[in-house]
Amino acid sequence: MDKASIGGVVLAIVGIVAGLLIEGGNLGQILQPTAALIVFGGTMGAVLLQFPLTTVVAAFSGMAHIFAAPRKQDAQLIGQLVGFANKARRSGVVSLDADLSTLDDPFLKRALMLAVDGTEPAELRKIMRVSLDSTTENEERLPAVFESAGGFSPTIGILGAVLGLIQVMQHLDNISEVGRGIAVAFVATIYGVGIANLFFLPFAGKMRIRIRDGHRRREMMLEGVISILEGMNPRMLEIKLAGFVDEDGQEKKGSAA
């Protein structure tokens, strides 16, 4: 699990609840089903109106990746590509055909298959660039779902507050109804602002980071395969691909070696 994501959610919830309890409040004051229904229902309705259902489902399915620790496989990928370069240098690029069945990543497998089939480097780059851009464009829609939800929910919270005040105005002769209406009004605003700034917008930010990491890895794969096709020296290829990895990753790779 990603310690930063889990710790951030826990710290945010604990901090708010602890502050409420220190001030003499209780959880019952902010647990208002009516306010939650207004904010969450209204926000999801607006999101579904803006995005296709498949995009929304994919975005919320991708939340699992936010809480999963990112896999540090850059060094492994570089080693794999350098190994392919050594084999291609000894036995030719066609010899890599036997390694295609061992690849799990569809992007790398497709690029290497084109290389084995004798595709020119410029043409291979053009073909895989289309695939890369298309994948990135589709992935960029996922954090946009959470960004939109983060923009809608505070406004829906205000809508819930107004609805609560309307109820207050209609029951001024009943003090218990007045109190309940005011509670719904303020809690709806809390829900709207809270889920936007504590969940939806941070989710979008973390998801964009993960998407950029995936894009960088695919760029590394593409450059590696093209360099192999061009006959680049394996040692030079390793240095070239190391440029895609941050300094911390390079230090870890060096220490592992």
N, C-alpha and C positions, 0 to 999 in steps of 0.2 A: 504494500500500500504506500501511496505517496504521503510521507509524514507532514509535508507542508500543507497539503490540501486538507487532510484529516485534522491536523492541529489548528488550522485557520478556522474551520467550521466550529470545532469545539470551543476554541477561545472566544469566538464571536458570541456564541450562544451563552456560554458561561459568564462572560463579561456583562452582557445585558441583563441576564437573570439575576446575577449577583448584585448588580446595581439597583435593580428593582427591589430585591429583598432587603438590602441595606437601608433603603429609604422607607421601609415599613410596608411595602406592598406585598402582594401574593400573586401566584401564577394565575389564579382564577380571574384576575383583573384583565389579563391580556389574552385569555383563551375564550374568544368569542366566536362561536361557529358561524353566526350570521355575517360578521365582518370577514371571516376567512372565505366564506362562500362567495361574497361579493368580489373580493380582490382576486382570489385564485381563479374563480370562474370567469370573471370579466377579462382578466389578463390572458388566460388560455384561449378564450373566444377571439380576442383581438389578434393573437398570434396565429391562430388557425385561419383567420380571415386574410392575413398578410402572406402566409407561406403555404405551399402545398403540404398535404398531410404527410407524405413520405419524408419531406425535409424535416418536419417537426419531430416525427418519430425517430429519425436518424440522429437528430440533435440530442434528444433526451436519452437515446440509447448510448450515445457517445459520452454521457456523463460518467460512465464506468471508467473510461480512460482518464478522466480528471483525477480520480482517486486512486488509480493504479500507478505505481512507481514507473517512471519512464525507463525503458530498457536501454542501457548503455552498450550498444552493439557496434559503435563506429570502428573501434579497433578490430573487431571480428570481421566487419565488412571489408576494411582495408586489406587485412590479411587474406581474405578470400579472393579479392580482385588481384592482388599481387600474385597469389598462387595460380590464378588463371593466366596471368601474364607470363609467368615462368613456363607453364605448360604449353602455351601458344608459341612461345619462342623456341621451344625444343621440338614440338611436333606439329606446329601450325594451328591456326585458329579453328580449323575444322575438327581438331581433336577435342575441342570443348563441347562438342555435341553430346558426348557421354555424360557431361556434368549437368545438362539441362534438367534431367529428372530429379536432381538433388536440390534444386532451388525452390524455395517456398515463396519468395517475393515475386509476384506476377510481373512487376515492372522490370526487374533485373532479368527475369527469365525471357521476357519478350525481347529486350535489347540484345541479350546474348544470342538468342535464336536468330535475330536478323544479322548479327555479325557472322555467325557460323554459316548462314546462307549466302554470304558474300556481298552483303549490302555495302555500298560505298559509305565512308565515314560521314560525309556531308549529308547524304540522303538518310542515313540512320539517325543523325542528329535531328533532322527535320521531322521525321516520323515520330520519334520519341518525344520531341518537344511538344507536338500537338497533344499527345497522350498526357504529358506532364502538366501542361496548361489546363487541360480539361479536368483532370483530377483535382488540381489545386482550386479551380473555380468552383467545383462542386463542394469541396471541403470548406471553402470560405463561407458558404451559406449556413453552415451549422452554428458557428459562434454568432452569426447575425440574428439567429432565432433568439438567443439569450439576451443579446443587446436590445432587441425590440421589446422583449418581455420586461427588461429592466427599465425601458422608457415608458411602457404602458402602465406598469403596476403602481407607481406613485400617483398617476392621474386617476386610475381606478380607485385607489385609496381615498382620494379627495371626493370622488363620486360617492363612495360609501359613507364618507363623513357627511356629505350633504343629505343623503338619504336618512341617515341617523337623525340629523337636525330637523328634517321634515317630520319625522315621527315625534320628536320632542314637541314641536309646535302644535301637533294634533292632540297631544295628551297633557297639556299644561295643567289640567285639573286633576291629574293623577300623578303624584310625585314619584311613585315606583316606576311608571312608564317613562317618565322624564329621565330618571337615572339610567335606565336601560338604553334609551335612545342616545344619550350622551356617550355612554360607554362604547356603543357600536361605532359612533362617529369617530372618536379618537383612536380606537383600536384599529379600525379600517385604515386610517392614515399610517399608523405604525406598521401594519402588515405591508402596505404598499411600498413605503419607503424602505422598510427593513429587508424584504426579499429582493428588492432591486439592488441595493448596495451591499448586502451581505452574501447574496447567492447568485442572482442572474448575471450581473456585470462581472464579478470575479470569475464565474464559470466561463464566460465568454473570453476573458483575458487569458486564462490558463489554457483553454482549448486552442486559441490562436497560437500560443507558444508551441503546443504539441504539433499543430499543423505545419508550422514553419520548420520544426525539426524533421518532420516527415518529408517535406519538400527538399530540404537540404540533403537528406540521405538519398533521395532519388536523383538529385543533381550529381551527387558523388558517384552513384551507380552509372549514370549516363556517361560522365567524363571518363570513368574507369574503363568501360567497355569500348568507347571510341579510341582511347589511348592504346588499348590492347590491339584493336584493329589496325591502328597506325604503326604498330610495332615498337612502341615506346619501351625503353629499358625498364625492367621491373623496379629497380631501385629508384629511378626517377619518378616512376608512377607512384610509388609509396610516398615520396616527398610531396608530389603534387596533390594526392588525395588527403594528406595530412593537413593541407591548407584549409580543408572544409571543416576540420574539427577545431573546437575552441582550445585555448592553451591548457586548461585543466584536463581536457580529454587527452591532449597530446602528452602531458606529463604522466598521466595514468598509463597510457600506452607504452611510453618509454620505460617506466618502472616495471611494467609487466614483462617487457622484453628482457 
